[in-house]
Amino acid sequence: MTELGDRVLAGERRALARAITLVESQRSDHRQQATALLEHVASKGRQALRIGLSGTPGVGKSTFIESFGMMLTAQGLRVAVLAVDPSSTRSGGSILGDKTRMDRLSRDPNAFIRPSPSQTHLGGVARRSREAVALCEGAGFDVVLVETVGVGQSETVVAEMSDLFLLLLAPAGGDELQGVKRGIMEMADVILVNKADGDLKPAAMRTCSDYAGALRLLRKRPQDPKGFPKAMMVSAIEENGLTEAWAEMQALVDWRKETGHWDARRAAQAEYWFHEDVRQGVLAQLQKGEVRQQMVRLGTLVADGVVTPSAAAREMLEQHLHR
Amino acid sequence: MTELGDRVLAGERRALARAITLVESQRSDHRQQATALLEHVASKGRQALRIGLSGTPGVGKSTFIESFGMMLTAQGLRVAVLAVDPSSTRSGGSILGDKTRMDRLSRDPNAFIRPSPSQTHLGGVARRSREAVALCEGAGFDVVLVETVGVGQSETVVAEMSDLFLLLLAPAGGDELQGVKRGIMEMADVILVNKADGDLKPAAMRTCSDYAGALRLLRKRPQDPKGFPKAMMVSAIEENGLTEAWAEMQALVDWRKETGHWDARRAAQAEYWFHEDVRQGVLAQLQKGEVRQQMVRLGTLVADGVVTPSAAAREMLEQHLHR
């Protein structure tokens, strides 16, 4: 894997694509190679700015990624775009479709777009996406955008592999306010209200002010300087507000680097993923063969009130795990 | 355990206290007895209304529990109060201190107050509290209030053992708005702004209206009828708004029972706790002896960037778990 690793480190796009395919593979010999490859690529210690991005379908996520990404590459920065999408059926709003719609960005030599591996559970997608991010960092990208469509816990997973977390929203009309999944505001460093253009501009201003108010109601986090997290307006289609948003992100990054929050978060995330990988490996035992069948059978009895959760758990642990 | 179980089912307070002590014990012979006891007590299928309550110190939680509890017992209802507090050092605002401060309620023959077991990790507190709730249900209590001080993930745990979740807040002054931990609003069925009395009443109205607005920004949940989750004002000290709040809770409960959401939630929670108990049992392997030492050692290397998370996890799983 040293040769492939060297080619990734040299920034070869095809090598990077192959390397990501390798970490996505479920075959155990591939897994072994992937671990060695990651070790090799990590040895350089390169860091990108990893930006997590969440937003429900319809908020203009692909347009935003294209405009924002083009603005960054125009500044000479190299940008990778990855997606974390644990849903098995990929909708039209997914990044796979986006690759065609992110027409300009996908043809930009300084950009690299990679769809999420599909049809697998979140734990697996999470690890593979996090490893793909590490490969992009090794390949010398300056910014790695990790997009998620906000299915289940995918935002948490993306936040754990990001230095910054953006929440993209669309303007809401009057009383009929859009539903932000609870708990997502928890992770946002910057909320961007998109489509602040034309007829939607007044609604965008109102939405932005509503969310700025909601953010003030939340507890202050130690990793935030004064004024953060913040809500801002952008128009991806008119390319307005993007440089302002980027300036705010850079200010936040600078502050976190100066105060040590950046390094602390990186270290904590690495340790988190180590523990998470071990936990996933251990819990995977429960998904196999006979053990799995027994879990399903007992789970039904518990839900029906036939057995208490405690008694059923005791039975499982005694039968299958105290070896 | 049949005799103790029968005495719990007969509603004997001392038997209930002893039974809770038994489920709190970490001794493995006690655990076996506790499992049998829970099985016996569950056989009657009794259900209380389990109300989770969260609020940071200073919001008047003990005063609220006392006033609200007294209102319920005055209606002839039997009320149990439990606490989930995973912090090892118990502060003055804890329920242990509250037992003295909840002076009237603790002397009420229709009330039962039990402090949280202290100095243990959340997973352990969670299971034991959930089992204490089941014992109180078996003992024929009509309402079981489960209080948490909001440390870490304790709200999630309390929500998983509750039919309703209340968030208690104090009025905020002007711009200096109080910090609600992100993600807690996610779980609230009713937000109660306490201290809506005297000089604080205008601030309480403003806070209530702010949170009502914030709740409208969140996504609608299937288990909520129109108008829920909602924010209301109460004054625990003047005993105002309590019957109104109770009426809203009952309306919500009735709706959920009619629509099947009550039973579905109960079944899902039971299955959740079964899976959780098994997962905890499996993960407990990582906390033992040599395995634990190895986790700490490798975790430090990962945080320092010496080893990648993937490689360290692979080493752990190969050495200790593929037996």
Interface residues (C-beta under 8 A of the other chain):
Chain A: R31 Q32 A34 T35 L38 E39 A42 G45 R127 R130 E131 A134 L177 Q178 G179 V180 K181 R182 G183 M185 E186 M187 D210 Y211 G213 A214 R216 L217 L218 R219 K220 A267 A268 A270 E271 W273 F274 H275 E276 D277 V278 R279 G281 V282 L283 Q285 L286 M295 L298 G299 V302 A303 D304 G305 V307 T308 P309 S310 A311 A312 A313 R314 M316 L317 L321 R323
Chain B: R31 Q32 A34 T35 L38 E39 A42 G45 R127 R130 E131 A134 D175 L177 Q178 G179 V180 K181 R182 G183 M185 E186 M187 D210 Y211 G213 A214 R216 L217 L218 R219 K220 A267 A268 A270 E271 W273 F274 H275 E276 D277 V278 R279 G281 V282 L283 Q285 L286 M295 L298 G299 V302 A303 D304 G305 V307 T308 P309 S310 A311 A312 A313 R314 M316 L317 L321 R323
